[in-house]
């Protein structure tokens, strides 16, 4: 008769094994190691770390501190400590283990190299970028000697070294590492590898931070073309790269190209992500800034009107970013010749600032300054003068009479007094502003020079606008 399948016998428990073989038997130790790992992988890394701590003590007592099982237990213990949230302690444990591994196995043994990589990795996760850079800086040459330039472990270590240098703002050194890493990734992974694409993006960003704007632009141009080819223009990562390309076009003076690029990515983000998505709003605001740099006031106002509408819909009219964008919109409406709309928006905005932030908040005071200045510029000089008088009193109370913001308002107030016909009083006021600016800001400051020039014009009897 055919044999029926018998159920598998249950695995013996650790207690059963200990009774059969004794608590120090290798099978018992191996079972305890497996149990600790199972507990960690089930979501309790802190308990796994505690079990490993006891295992290390037992393994050291049974086999000695340099026994292979003791060293393996220390490695796994350090990992579970890190995974439980104590990254700095994990890094210290790995660093101590690496010292012992060098002594026992030598500096270039594969196991030693793996532990040294663990130390660098946990230093990096702990934010200890100086220690990470040192660990990886010493590890990379050892890995290259043992494995060659193109081994995946070498690529990973170079990438981590570059990240550590970047996070320390050692940007020139980071660029050197990226320029060693990129050709190796190209050889090993191929031109279309997502990992290579990510490295190219980070490399471009570091070039930009280093001040090499033209080089950053060149990398972003190639990367954007490849992202579009591989993923399509509307994939979120592609749109991120396209946005960065637009930014570096702007930074390198390609204003028309930047406007076109920001417009395209803003439109695609709006279509794909929604008009009130943070990425859409970021691209729209940069489009507005590009138009502003091109002195295209009407287009700038139109873009900020879209931003304000989207922010209002997403977060409400009283959200701080909405209020900030309303302030920008009002100024650009004025510059675009939409005088009544701009002035009315500033007046409404001040009331909302006062309600949301309070009367003494810097945002409220900035918008009050803009409102008073624009009223004076657009012919309502008496009202502007009165508003500046009240603003100066509040700024002096909050910041003192020689704070730069107070001095700016005092300058405008003196100019308006002159424009309204009281030249003698305006000269006295402007002389006081100049004396305070020279003391507070210095004689060569641009703001001081502007006040000096205005005072000379008043003394010469020139018309004040």
C-alpha positions in Angstrom: 0.0 0.0 0.0 1.2 3.5 -0.7 2.6 5.3 2.3 0.5 8.2 3.6 2.4 11.5 4.0 3.3 12.1 7.6 3.2 15.6 9.1 6.6 17.1 9.6 7.9 16.8 13.1 8.0 20.1 15.0 11.3 21.8 15.3 12.7 21.2 18.8 12.6 24.2 21.1 15.7 25.8 22.5 14.9 24.3 25.9 14.6 20.8 24.3 18.0 21.3 22.5 19.6 22.5 25.7 18.3 19.5 27.7 19.6 17.1 24.9 23.0 18.7 24.1 23.7 21.1 26.9 23.3 25.0 26.9 26.7 25.6 25.4 26.3 23.3 22.4 26.7 24.9 19.0 23.2 23.8 18.0 21.8 25.6 21.0 23.7 28.8 20.2 22.7 28.6 16.6 19.0 28.2 17.6 19.3 31.2 19.9 20.8 33.3 17.1 18.0 32.3 14.8 15.4 33.1 17.4 16.8 36.6 17.9 16.8 37.3 14.2 13.2 36.0 13.9 12.1 38.4 16.6 13.9 41.3 15.0 12.4 40.6 11.6 9.0 40.3 13.1 9.2 43.9 14.2 10.9 44.0 17.6 14.5 45.0 16.9 15.1 46.2 20.5 14.3 42.8 21.9 16.5 41.2 19.2 19.3 43.5 20.3 18.8 42.5 24.0 18.9 38.8 23.1 22.1 39.3 21.1 23.7 41.1 24.0 23.3 38.0 26.2 24.4 35.8 23.3 27.6 37.9 23.0 28.4 37.3 26.6 27.8 33.6 26.4 29.7 33.2 23.1 32.7 35.1 24.6 32.6 32.9 27.6 32.4 29.7 25.6 34.6 30.4 22.6 36.5 33.6 23.5 36.2 37.1 22.1 37.8 36.3 18.8 35.8 33.3 18.0 33.9 33.5 14.6 30.5 33.0 16.3 31.2 35.8 18.8 32.2 38.2 16.1 29.1 37.3 14.0 26.9 37.9 17.0 28.5 41.3 17.6 27.9 42.2 13.9 24.2 41.2 14.1 23.8 42.9 17.5 25.1 46.1 16.1 22.6 45.9 13.2 19.6 45.3 15.5 20.7 48.2 17.8 20.7 50.5 14.7 17.4 49.2 13.5 15.9 49.8 17.0 16.7 53.5 16.5 20.1 54.0 18.1 22.1 54.7 15.0 25.0 56.3 16.8 25.5 53.4 19.1 25.3 51.0 16.2 28.1 53.0 14.5 30.2 52.8 17.6 29.7 49.1 17.9 30.6 48.5 14.3 33.7 50.7 14.6 34.9 48.7 17.6 34.1 45.4 15.8 36.0 46.6 12.8 39.1 47.2 14.9 38.9 43.6 16.2 38.2 42.2 12.8 41.4 43.9 11.4 43.4 42.3 14.2 41.9 38.8 13.8 41.5 38.6 10.0 43.4 41.5 8.5 42.3 44.8 7.1 41.4 43.5 3.6 39.5 40.3 4.6 36.0 40.3 3.0 34.4 40.0 6.4 36.5 42.9 7.8 35.6 45.0 4.8 31.9 44.3 5.3 32.1 45.3 8.9 33.9 48.5 8.0 31.2 49.3 5.5 28.6 48.7 8.3 30.4 51.3 10.5 30.4 53.8 7.7 26.8 53.2 6.9 25.6 53.6 10.5 27.7 56.8 10.9 26.0 58.2 7.9 22.5 57.2 9.1 23.3 58.8 12.5 24.3 62.1 10.8 27.9 61.6 11.8 29.1 62.7 8.4 32.7 63.4 9.4 33.2 59.9 10.8 31.3 58.5 7.8 33.6 60.3 5.4 36.7 59.1 7.2 35.4 55.5 7.3 34.4 55.4 3.7 37.5 57.3 2.6 39.7 54.5 4.1 37.4 51.7 3.0 37.2 52.6 -0.7 40.9 52.0 -1.5 40.8 48.7 0.4 37.7 47.6 -1.5 39.3 48.6 -4.8 42.5 46.6 -3.9 40.4 43.5 -3.0 37.6 43.7 -5.6 38.5 46.1 -8.4 36.9 49.4 -9.4 33.7 47.9 -10.8 32.5 45.6 -8.0 29.1 46.6 -6.6 30.5 47.0 -3.1 33.0 49.5 -4.4 30.2 51.4 -6.2 28.1 51.5 -3.0 31.0 52.7 -0.9 32.0 55.4 -3.4 28.3 56.6 -3.4 28.2 56.7 0.4 31.5 58.5 0.5 30.3 61.1 -1.9 27.1 61.6 0.2 29.1 62.0 3.4 31.4 64.6 1.8 28.4 66.4 0.3 26.6 66.5 3.6 29.7 68.1 5.2 29.8 70.8 2.4 33.1 69.3 1.2 31.7 69.8 -2.3 34.8 69.8 -4.4 35.9 66.5 -2.8 32.4 65.1 -3.4 32.5 66.1 -7.1 35.8 64.2 -7.4 34.2 61.1 -6.0 31.1 61.4 -8.2 33.4 61.8 -11.2 35.1 58.4 -10.3 31.7 56.8 -9.5 29.8 57.8 -12.6 32.0 56.0 -15.3 32.0 52.9 -13.2 28.3 52.9 -12.8 27.9 53.4 -16.5 30.2 50.4 -17.2 28.5 48.1 -14.7 24.9 49.2 -14.7 24.4 50.6 -18.2 23.4 54.1 -19.3 19.7 53.7 -18.4 20.1 52.4 -14.9 17.8 54.1 -12.4 20.8 54.2 -9.9 23.0 55.9 -12.5 20.2 58.4 -13.2 19.9 59.2 -9.5 23.7 59.6 -9.2 23.7 62.0 -12.1 21.0 64.1 -10.5 22.8 64.3 -7.2 26.1 65.1 -9.0 24.4 68.0 -10.9 23.0 69.3 -7.6 26.4 69.3 -6.0 27.9 71.1 -9.0 25.3 73.7 -8.6 26.0 74.1 -4.9 29.7 74.4 -5.7 29.0 77.4 -7.9 29.6 75.6 -11.2 26.3 76.6 -12.7 27.2 76.0 -16.3 28.4 72.4 -15.5 25.2 71.8 -13.5 23.1 73.0 -16.4 24.9 70.7 -18.8 24.3 67.6 -16.6 20.6 68.5 -16.1 20.1 69.0 -19.9 21.4 65.5 -20.6 19.6 64.0 -17.6 16.2 65.6 -18.5 16.4 64.3 -22.1 17.1 60.8 -20.8 14.4 60.9 -18.1 11.8 62.0 -20.8 13.0 59.2 -23.1 12.9 56.5 -20.4 10.0 57.5 -18.2 8.0 60.0 -20.2 7.6 63.7 -19.5 4.9 63.4 -16.9 6.5 61.0 -14.4 7.1 62.8 -11.1 10.9 62.2 -11.0 11.1 63.4 -14.6 9.2 66.6 -13.8 11.6 67.2 -10.8 14.6 67.0 -13.1 12.8 69.3 -15.7 12.1 71.8 -12.9 15.8 71.8 -11.9 16.8 72.2 -15.5 14.6 75.3 -15.7 16.1 76.7 -12.5 19.7 76.3 -13.9 18.6 77.9 -17.2 17.5 80.8 -15.1 20.7 80.9 -13.0 22.9 80.9 -16.1 21.0 83.8 -17.7 19.0 81.9 -20.3 15.9 83.8 -19.3 13.6 83.0 -22.3 14.5 79.3 -22.1 13.9 79.3 -18.4 10.4 80.9 -18.8 9.5 78.3 -21.4 10.8 75.4 -19.3 9.1 76.6 -16.1 5.9 77.2 -18.0 6.0 73.7 -19.5 6.7 71.9 -16.2 4.2 73.9 -14.3 1.6 73.1 -16.8 2.4 69.4 -16.8 2.5 69.3 -13.0 -0.8 71.0 -12.9 -2.3 68.4 -15.3 -0.7 65.4 -13.6 -0.6 66.4 -9.9 -3.3 69.0 -9.6 -3.2 72.8 -9.4 -2.8 72.9 -5.6 0.0 70.3 -5.4 3.1 71.7 -3.7 5.3 70.8 -6.7 2.9 72.6 -9.1 2.9 75.7 -6.9 6.7 75.6 -6.7 7.1 75.6 -10.4 4.4 78.3 -10.8 6.2 80.6 -8.4 9.5 80.1 -10.2 7.7 80.9 -13.4 6.5 84.1 -11.8 10.1 84.9 -10.6 11.4 84.3 -14.1 8.8 86.7 -15.6 9.7 89.2 -12.9 13.4 89.1 -13.8 12.3 89.7 -17.4 10.3 92.8 -16.3 7.2 91.2 -17.7 4.9 92.5 -15.0 1.5 91.5 -16.5 2.6 87.9 -16.9 4.1 87.9 -13.4 0.8 89.1 -12.0 -1.2 86.5 -13.9 1.0 83.7 -12.6 0.7 84.9 -9.0 -3.0 85.2 -9.4 -3.0 81.5 -10.3 -0.8 80.7 -7.3 -3.1 82.7 -4.9 -6.2 81.0 -6.2 -4.6 77.5 -5.9 -3.3 78.2 -2.4 -6.6 79.7 -1.3 -8.4 76.6 -2.5 -5.9 74.2 -0.9 -5.2 75.9 2.4 -7.6 78.7 2.8 -7.2 82.5 2.6 -5.5 82.9 6.0 -2.6 80.4 5.4 0.7 82.3 5.8 2.0 81.2 2.3 -1.3 82.4 0.8 -0.9 85.8 2.4 2.7 86.0 1.3 1.7 85.3 -2.3 -1.1 87.9 -2.1 1.5 90.5 -1.1 3.6 89.6 -4.1 0.5 89.6 -6.4 -0.5 93.1 -5.2 2.9 94.6 -6.0 3.0 93.1 -9.4 -0.5 94.2 -10.2 0.7 97.7 -9.4 3.8 97.3 -11.6 1.6 96.0 -14.4 -0.5 99.2 -14.2 -3.5 97.6 -12.4 -3.3 100.4 -9.9 -6.7 100.1 -8.2 -6.6 96.3 -8.0 -3.2 96.4 -6.5 -3.9 99.1 -3.9 -7.2 97.5 -2.9 -5.5 94.1 -2.5 -2.8 95.6 -0.3 -5.5 97.3 1.9 -7.4 94.0 2.3 -4.2 92.1 2.9 -3.1 94.4 5.8 -6.5 93.8 7.5 -6.0 90.0 7.1 -2.3 90.2 8.2 -3.4 92.1 11.4 -6.1 89.4 12.1 -3.9 86.4 11.4 -0.4 87.5 12.5 -1.1 90.4 14.7 -0.3 94.1 14.2 3.4 93.8 15.3 4.3 90.8 13.0 7.1 91.5 10.5 4.8 90.4 7.6 2.1 92.9 8.7 4.7 95.7 9.0 6.2 94.8 5.5 2.8 95.0 3.9 2.0 98.2 5.7 5.2 99.7 4.2 4.3 98.5 0.7 0.8 99.9 1.0 2.1 103.3 2.1 4.9 103.4 -0.4 2.6 102.5 -3.3 -0.1 105.0 -2.3 2.6 107.7 -2.4 3.9 106.5 -5.7 0.5 106.5 -7.2 -0.5 110.0 -6.2 -2.2 109.6 -2.8 0.7 111.3 -1.0 -1.2 112.8 2.0 -2.6 109.4 2.9 0.7 107.8 2.4 2.4 110.3 4.7 -0.1 109.6 7.5 0.4 105.9 7.1 4.1 106.2 7.3 3.9 108.3 10.4 1.9 105.6 12.2 4.2 102.9 10.8 7.3 104.7 12.0 5.9 105.0 15.5 5.2 101.2 15.6 8.6 100.3 14.1 10.4 102.6 16.6 8.5 101.0 19.5 9.3 97.5 18.3 12.8 97.7 16.8 14.1 101.2 17.7 14.5 104.3 15.5 17.7 103.1 13.8 16.6 99.7 12.8 17.0 99.3 9.0 13.3 98.9 8.4 12.5 102.0 10.6 15.1 104.0 8.7 13.6 103.0 5.4 10.2 104.2 6.5 11.7 107.4 7.9 13.4 108.1 4.6 10.1 107.7 2.7 8.3 109.9 5.2 10.8 112.7 4.8 10.6 112.4 1.0 6.8 112.7 1.1 7.0 115.7 3.4 9.2 117.4 0.7 6.9 116.3 -2.1 3.9 117.9 -0.2 5.7 121.2 -0.1 7.4 121.5 3.3 11.0 121.5 2.0 12.6 122.9 5.2 11.0 120.2 7.4 11.9 117.5 4.8 15.6 118.6 4.9 15.6 118.4 8.7 14.0 115.0 8.7 16.3 113.7 6.0 19.4 115.0 7.8 18.4 113.1 10.9 17.8 109.9 8.8 21.3 110.3 7.1 23.0 110.8 10.5 21.4 107.6 11.9 22.1 105.6 8.7 25.8 106.6 8.7 26.0 105.5 12.3 23.9 102.3 12.0 24.8 101.1 8.5 28.0 102.9 7.6 28.7 105.8 5.2 29.3 103.4 2.2 26.0 101.5 2.5 23.7 101.7 -0.5 20.8 102.8 1.6 22.9 105.6 3.2 24.0 106.7 -0.3 20.4 106.9 -1.4 19.4 109.1 1.6 22.5 111.3 0.9 21.4 111.7 -2.7 17.8 112.5 -1.7 19.0 115.1 0.8 21.2 116.8 -1.8 18.2 117.0 -4.1 16.1 118.6 -1.4 18.8 121.1 -0.7 19.0 121.9 -4.4 15.3 122.5 -4.5 14.7 119.7 -7.0 11.1 118.4 -7.3 10.3 115.5 -5.0 8.2 112.7 -6.6 
